[in-house]
């Protein structure tokens, strides 16, 4: 394919770009769990965007469980640690799309706190054994 036969250029929505920048700030630790994000007006000035763009960006990262938003005078967006349930829900959705059956998806994962080194972390534990595997049809089998 020559450069003249390239793919069409897709320009992301401004709210997706703003959400990405806020997400990076949270992931880099510029905001810690419990910290408030700047208010809507400050975000509008910071990114030079409209209020609806800021609100949509906040909804995007709220849907990822990176922030919680409270309405009202004492409200606003606060950073929160993402819940492992969100990751499990997305994983279950991917498994369903790939044809996993409901009997496999009914085996809810459990979380286990693991301490390694100086910082504890969480690991998913699935109810089937390590020797089990997911077949292409989405069923658990042991080998």
C-alpha positions in Angstrom: 0.0 0.0 0.0 1.4 3.4 -0.9 1.2 6.5 1.2 -1.4 7.8 -1.2 -3.7 4.8 -0.5 -3.7 5.3 3.3 -6.5 4.7 5.7 -8.9 7.5 6.6 -7.7 9.6 9.6 -9.9 9.3 12.6 -9.9 12.3 14.9 -11.0 11.5 18.5 -13.7 13.5 20.2 -12.4 16.3 22.4 -14.0 14.7 25.5 -12.1 11.5 24.8 -8.8 13.4 24.6 -9.6 15.3 27.9 -10.6 12.0 29.6 -7.3 10.5 28.5 -5.3 13.3 29.9 -7.2 13.2 33.2 -6.8 9.4 33.3 -3.0 9.8 32.8 -2.8 12.3 35.6 -4.6 9.9 37.9 -2.4 6.9 36.9 0.8 8.9 37.2 -0.2 9.7 40.8 -0.8 13.4 40.4 -4.1 12.8 42.1 -4.4 10.2 44.8 -7.5 8.3 45.9 -9.7 10.8 47.8 -8.3 13.9 46.1 -10.7 16.2 44.4 -10.2 17.0 40.8 -10.4 20.6 39.8 -13.9 21.9 39.4 -15.7 22.1 36.0 -14.8 25.8 35.5 -11.1 25.1 36.2 -11.1 22.1 33.9 -12.7 24.2 31.2 -10.0 26.8 31.5 -7.2 24.3 31.8 -8.2 22.4 28.6 -9.8 25.3 26.8 -13.0 23.4 26.2 -16.7 23.8 26.9 -18.7 22.6 29.9 -20.4 19.8 28.0 -17.0 18.5 26.9 -15.7 18.5 30.5 -18.9 16.8 31.8 -18.6 14.0 29.1 -14.9 13.5 29.9 -15.8 13.2 33.6 -18.5 10.6 32.7 -16.0 8.6 30.7 -13.5 8.3 33.6 -16.4 7.8 36.1 -17.5 4.8 34.0 -14.0 3.4 34.4 -14.4 3.8 38.2 -11.4 6.2 38.4 -13.5 8.9 40.0 -16.8 9.3 41.7 -18.9 12.4 41.1 -21.3 13.9 43.6 -23.7 16.6 42.6 -24.4 19.8 44.6 -22.6 22.5 46.4 -20.3 20.1 48.3 -20.0 17.8 45.4 -17.5 17.4 42.6 -15.2 14.7 41.2 -13.0 12.7 43.6 -10.4 10.2 42.6 -11.0 6.7 43.7 -9.1 3.4 43.5 -10.7 1.3 40.7 -12.6 -1.7 41.9 -11.5 -5.2 40.8 -15.1 -5.9 40.0 -14.9 -3.5 37.1 -12.1 -5.5 35.5 -13.9 -8.8 36.2 -17.0 -7.4 34.5 -15.1 -6.4 31.4 -13.3 -9.7 31.3 -16.7 -11.5 31.6 -18.0 -9.4 28.7 -15.0 -10.4 26.5 -15.5 -14.0 27.4 -19.1 -13.8 26.4 -18.3 -12.2 23.1 -15.8 -15.1 22.5 -18.5 -17.6 23.1 -18.0 -18.5 26.8 -21.0 -20.2 28.2 -23.0 -19.0 31.2 -21.9 -21.9 33.3 -18.3 -20.7 33.1 -19.3 -17.1 33.7 -21.3 -18.1 36.8 -18.0 -19.0 38.5 -17.3 -15.6 40.0 -13.7 -14.8 40.7 -12.6 -14.1 44.3 -9.9 -11.6 45.2 -7.0 -12.4 47.5 -4.7 -9.9 49.1 -1.1 -10.8 48.4 1.9 -9.2 50.1 5.1 -9.3 48.1 7.8 -6.9 48.9 6.7 -3.6 50.4 3.3 -3.1 48.8 0.3 -5.4 49.1 -1.7 -6.1 45.9 -4.8 -8.0 44.9 -4.9 -11.1 42.7 -7.9 -12.7 41.1 -8.5 -16.3 42.1 -10.8 -18.4 39.9 -12.8 -21.2 41.4 -11.4 -23.8 39.0 -8.0 -25.2 39.4 -4.8 -24.1 37.7 -4.9 -27.4 35.7 -8.3 -26.4 34.2 -8.5 -24.4 31.1 -11.1 -22.6 29.0 -11.9 -24.5 25.8 -12.8 -22.6 22.6 -16.4 -23.2 23.4 -16.0 -21.5 26.7 -16.2 -24.6 28.9 -13.8 -25.5 31.7 -11.8 -28.7 31.1 -9.0 -30.4 33.0 -6.1 -32.0 31.3 
